[in-house]
Amino acid sequence: MESLKKTMENIETTRLMKAIRQYEFGGPEVLKYEDAPIPELLPGELRVRVHAIGLNPPDWYLRDGYKALPPEWQPKVPFPVILGTDISGVVEAVADDVKNFSVGDEVYAMVRFPSYGPSKAYAEYVTVPASEAALKPAGIDHIHAAAAPMSLLTAWQFMIDLGHDVQNPLQPNPHIPVPLEGKKLLINGAGGGVGHFAVQLAKWKGAYVIGVASGRHEVFLKDLGVDEFIDYKNITAEDVVRDADLVIDAVGGPTTGRFLKTLKPGGSLFPIFPLGFSGTEEAQKIGVTVSTTQVRSNGAQLAEIGHLLDNGTIRVAIDSTFPLAEAAKAHERAENGNIQGKIVLTVI
């Protein structure tokens, strides 16, 4: 009876939140909106009341079991799992050993990427290592702040400052960003999450930028400052572009090698999604460096980037928003493709 009493007391004292959890791999239909325990605050962490959640491709990759990865790389996920990394919200609690944040601070973060577990982004509350958080830029709201972390950190770590020493298993050498000022860049997938940030970072650094996307994004990308626009549905970029210094392929995959012919000797090709690339020998023959990396959480970089978001140097485009309860519909939107900017979940 005593053990039963303690169990009932624990149940009564467990604080619950709404979250999106999944118990198996599959399509958007596996995402369940339900009660879940509010995560316990551990040393070095903040607990954040989430206001908005940014969606990213790793969310749907994990949802369906990372089928694109080789079997030995596919994660062993401890179900139920909560998806997501990108949040913006208000600090509700601070661990005793955390000195640089306070209750009530508005923060944004990319939470524990890459990892899998019960304290992730698709929820009303999430715990965040203090080292991964930064104060939310005051000049933007929670929706725009939540849309930024992974995509903007990806562009930043590829193009500006790697900021970590985690070796990518797909190449023997560390990724090294290249100087951008005065350089000619081609950005494929320029209208998407990473792509529209890559355009803005390149222009901020003084590059000449050719944006490749569908015609739907032309006005949007010209407003962000692209010097040339190529509608890939009407023009094949690799047939018309020559002597580029750098290609950022924000789409990547097996077709990324087609951009080798657009580069001058000594140029670089940075595929954001490098799996399937098979042009290593061709790249070596023409003197082109092919390099990639894996984005990592970095609160210090988010703080630095936050100044650019705050003053409008970098703008965040929002494709669409959905309530947290409709995460499955948000994933369906992602599957339809041709996204302009980012998809965001909102938490009331």
C-alpha positions, 0 to 999 in steps of 0.5 A, a space after each residue: 500500500 505504501 508503494 502505491 501511495 508513493 506512486 500516486 503522489 508522484 503522478 499527482 506531482 508530475 507536471 504535464 505539458 502538451 507535446 508531439 510524440 511518435 512511437 514508430 517511424 512513418 509519415 506525418 500520421 505518426 505524430 501524436 499530440 498528447 500529454 507528456 511530462 515537463 522535462 526535469 531541469 538538470 545542471 547547466 540547463 534552462 527550462 524554456 516555455 516555448 512560444 514557437 518552433 522552427 521546422 527543419 529537414 532533420 525533423 522529417 528525416 528522423 520521423 521516417 527513420 532516416 531512410 536515406 542514410 546507410 543502415 549502419 548510420 540509422 539511429 536507434 531511437 528510444 520511443 516515444 521521441 519528441 522531434 525538433 531542435 529550433 525554439 524561441 521562448 521565455 526562460 521559466 527556470 534556471 539551474 543553480 550553476 547557470 549564471 548568464 541567464 535569468 527567469 523571464 529572459 527571452 531566448 532562442 536556441 537549436 537544442 541538442 543537435 544531433 541527439 534524440 530524446 524526450 526533451 526536444 522542441 515540439 513541446 510546450 516546455 524544453 530544457 536547453 543547455 545554457 551553452 546552446 541558448 542566446 538571448 532572442 534578438 529584440 527586433 524580431 518576434 518568437 516566430 521569426 526567432 524560432 525559424 532561424 537557428 538550424 538553417 542560419 547556423 548551417 549557412 554560418 558554419 559553412 560560409 563564415 565560421 565553423 565554430 566546432 571541431 566535430 569531424 564530418 565522417 564523409 571527408 578526411 579533412 576539416 571543413 574550412 569556409 572561404 573568403 567571400 568578398 568580391 567572389 562569385 557565388 552560385 546558391 542552389 535552392 536559394 529560396 529555402 531555409 538555408 538558401 535564403 540565409 546563404 544569400 544574405 550572408 554572401 551579400 553581407 560579405 560583399 559577394 556577387 550572388 547568383 540564386 537558383 530556385 523556381 520562378 515563384 521565388 524570383 521577386 523574393 530573392 531579388 528583394 534579398 539582393 541576388 545579382 542574378 536569378 535562374 529559374 531552374 525550371 526554364 534554365 539549367 544553371 550548369 549550362 550557363 554559369 561559368 567561373 564561379 568561385 563557390 557553389 553552395 548547394 542547399 539541395 545537395 544529394 546525388 546531383 550536386 556534382 553537376 555544378 562542378 562545371 560552373 566552377 573555376 579552377 581553385 573554386 569550391 563546392 559546398 553541398 549542404 546534403 552531401 550523401 550520394 555525391 560521386 564526383 570526387 575524382 572529377 573535382 580533383 582533376 579540375 582543381 575544385 575543393 568539395 567540402 561539407 560539414 555537420 551543423 552543431 548547436 552553438 549559443 555563442 554563434 547565435 548571440 553573434 548572429 542575433 545582432 544581424 537579425 536584430 538590426 535587419 541585416 539578416 531577415 527571416 522569411 516565413 513560409 507558413 505557420 501551424 499550431 503545435 497540435 497540427 504538426 502533422 499538417 506542417 510536415 505535409 506542407 514540407 513534403 509538398 516542397 517549394 518552401 519559401 523560407 521556414 515553416 513554424 509551429 506556434 504554441 499558445 
